[in-house]
């Protein structure tokens, strides 16, 4: 039970590297949040948007193909 | 001491789950997300969805309408949630503060909580019933004990879910990949067994159980059931897709891992209902497949339902932690208990009453989520030009751009109400009576578009001129 708990802790710390110390969330947490906000004010630390090709696939799979399927299904 | 460290670590992680996640800390690959998405997307609630489509459509039209409906529903969910969550590394509740206001985002938390508690009830009750059905079919259990065994099985499944949640996001992801593979394989096996037992011709010649006589109305209703059901993936999305670094990596896991499986697994319910009169395959697991098959099918239900329940409870737990009182006064384990307790009570005491309310629950999802999604897409793409201010999102004083009026963006709520009434006008979620125009335009899609248009106009007319919402920064 305890070993399982330790493994879960380790996994969790791998998932979120910033949670490297077991401290109460405040006030260190507030400082950490400020650090993250400062870090993410740099555009390169933001995630990437859909590319034009991704949007094309999204519209194709999410709208065009279903529309064609519905028309086809009506005549079956 | 170690237990305390685990609790602190999870609390730290959960607290940070409401914070933005920088790109360099996102550790999930596209396949990792696909595993989690499949684990959530493949669940036994789809049987009931397929079963209700069987009221209106035969197998051919039902298959088409369901596949099309789940893809269209997922298109709107993905457009509303993926770009903003991945760009800024935030989950849905945090993102909703820029729309509903800091205090108004309680509404999004409520929607998330209500829908996931509802879905989890369905999952856990179906699992409990499956256990008792298989035990009765094998002769181990007398039918007089069915209610008790159903309740106990449901509570055991919930206990497993609760224990699993103690591990935080890592345990969710690590278990999801294995579960999703097993679940997909077993789903294929169940479908094969169904088709090989009753015969493909019997399935495809069976008549719908409660056709209205109007072919187009039935076709649209079948389509609408899937669109509305898939829109309820909205609360699940942000918390998991933000773990990948680019939107492109979330495209296929979202569409093919969460959206499409809802339609595909629903086919089991559709075919089963048409061929046997009952959407729930647990009714014939043992009868047609023997004890061995019954146990395998039961394992499928256990993995599928508990896996989905865990993902749902995890994201809802994170959502609830955004309420200050809950964050300060409860531990992570207590928060997940708040999510799972109503499910336990409903599963134990009123399971049949809940199952009888499923059609209304499905319609409630469309009523609730379609307007929210319409407002969110309009806000992010048309009004904010795909930019929000993280600093303002985490600025809790009255000077924040997202404070609006007393912490609430009234315009967002008015727009959602317009969408609610548009939906109810088109399709009554209680009686399932529809307006004459419903069969041409469905209900969720027009409600989404109408609430989006309303939000756009009201924001342009009132919010931006009054310098609320931080829109002027992007003009």
Interface residues (C-beta under 8 A of the other chain):
Chain A: X2 X5 X6 X8 X9 X11 X12 X13 X14 X15 X16 X17 X18 X19 X22 X23 X24 X25 X29 X32 X33 X36 X37 X39 X40 X41 X44 X45 X46 X47 X48 X49 X50 X51 X54 X57 X58 X59 X61 X62 X63 X65 X66 X67 X69 X70 X72 X73 X74 X76
Chain B: X2 X3 X5 X6 X8 X9 X10 X11 X12 X13 X15 X16 X19 X20 X21 X22 X23 X24 X25 X26 X27 X60 X61 X63 X64 X65 X67 X68 X69 X71 X72 X74 X75 X76 X78 X79 X82 X83 X86 X87 X88 X89 X166 X167 X168 X169 X170 X171 X173 X174 X219 X223 X242 X244 X245 X246 X247 X248 X251 X255 X256 X259 X386 X390 X391 X394
